[in-house]
């Protein structure tokens, strides 16, 4: 059984990665924050008494389901309203705000980068993020779970509800597509 401290430590360890992964899927910062928060609450309410080793898989499954629920609600809303943007005021999208940049600092033991290096790094990261967003949904999901969340093939398959072979195929195609697109932009990793 996970203690309150173990549950809290687990949630702290996954919050930023979960937000970024969800942001890649929904492409809306407020919605991504809501989805991550709902997922964390559901984990704490319904599965807080599970052993600490089970929390990562449970959380990934809950996060995936909450994201899918969000898409279902969006589909329903879009069927009812021709354009949700008709109901929003100007300037409410916060397009220039990046939650992760606000909370990221210089790691301990490292010196700050020059402005030129920071700009170059930000441009490369933005290009990579853009290409990840362009991936088909299942490829993006498999890629992010395997390489961002560092889940193994079996865990990713369980979280996605598909076979291990499908995960490998999705990841291979995602890596091939990303590699080709980034090479075309002059980015070689």
N, C-alpha and C positions, 0 to 999 in steps of 0.2 A: 504494500500500500504506500502510495506517495504521500509524503508529509506536505503540509502547506508550503513549507520553504522549498521543497523539491519541485512542487508544481509552479511556484512563483519563479524559481530559477529557470525552469524549462521555458516558461512563457517569455521571460526576459531574453533568453537565448535565441528565440525564433521570431521575435516581433518584427524586426527590420527586414529580414529575408522574406517572411510571410507577406509583409506589406508590398515589397518590391515584386514578388511573384504575382500577387493579386493585381497589382497595378498593371503589369504586363497583360493580364487577361482582360480586365474591365476598362482600362484606359481612362479611369476617372479616379482622382485621388481621394475624394470624399467617400465614394462608394467602396474603394479599396480599404480605407480605414474602417468603415462600418463593417465590412465583411470580416476583416481580421479580428476586430473587437467581438463580433458575434461568435466567431469560431472559438476564440479564447474563453468566452463566457460559457459556451456549450460544453467545452472540454472540462472546465472547472466544475460546472453544475452536475453534469452527467457521468463524468469519468474521472473525477478528481481522486477517487478511491482506488484507482488502478495502479499497478506497479509502475515505477518510473520508466522502465524499459519499454512499456507499451505506449507511453504518451506520444512519442514522435509519430508513430503510424496512425494513431487515433486522431491526432491533430491534423495530419495531412489529409485524411479522409474527410474530416469535418470541414476543413478549409475548402476542399474541392466541392463538397456538397453545397456549402454556403455560396460559393461562386456560381455554381450551376443554378441554384435557386434565384440568385440575383439576375442571371440572364433570363430565366423564365419570367420573372416579374417584369423585366424590361420588355420582353416580347409582348406580354399582355398589355402593358402600358402603351406601347407603340401601336398596338392594334386599336386601342381606344382613342388615342390622340394622334393626329397626323404628324405633329412635331412637338416634342416636349420643349424645344427651344423657344416656342411661342410664349411659354409661361415663365421664362427666365429673364431677368433684367440684364442690361449690359454690364460687362466687367465682373460677372460673378464666377467665371470659370477658373480664375487663379492660375492661368496657364504658366506663369513664370515661377511658381512656387514648387520647390522640390523638397519634400519632407525629409528624405534621407540626407540631403546636403545640409539642412539645418542642424541635424543631430550628429553629423559626422564631424570629427575634429582630427587633429594630427595625432596619430597613435603615439603612445609612450615610446621614447627612445628614438623617434624619427624627427628630422628637421623639416621645416616647412619648405614646400617647393617654390621655385621661382614662379612668377606670374605667367611666363611663357610656357613652362612645363605644366602648370595647372590648367591653362587654357587648352593646350594640346591634348592633355589627358581627358579633359571634359569633352572635347570634340570627339575623341576616339570612343569614349564611353557612350556618348549620345548616338554615334553611328551604330555601335553594337546594339544598343537598346532598340533603336529603330528597326534594325534588321531582325531582331528577336521578335518584335511585335508583328512583323510581316509574315512570320512563320504560320502555317496552318495550326489551328488550336491544339490538336492532339500532339503534333510535333513540338510545339512550344511547351506544352504541359510536361511531356516526357523529358525534354531537354532541361527545363528548369528544375525538375525534381532530381534528375540524375546529377547535373553539374552545378546547380546553384544550391540545392538542398543537400547534395552529396548522399543521396539515397542509393542503395544498390538496386540491381535490376529487379529482384524479387519484391522489395519494398515498393518500388515504383509501380510494378505491375499490380500489386495489391491495392495501392492507393488509386490507381487509374481504373481498376476493374477490367483489366485485359491480360493477355498472356505475356510472358517474359519475352517471347519472340517479337511480339508487337512493339514492346518498349524498345527493344534493340533496333528494330526497323525505323521507328519514329526518331530515335536518337541519331541513327546513322544519317537519315535523310536531313534532319535538322542541321547536323554538323556540316554535311556536304553543302547545303544551301547557304549557311552562314559563311563558310569558308570562301565559297565562290563570290558571294556578294561583297564581303569585306576585301577580298583580293582585288576586285574591280574598283574599289574605292582607295586602293593603295595601302590598306591596313593588313599587315601580315603579323599574326600572333605566334 
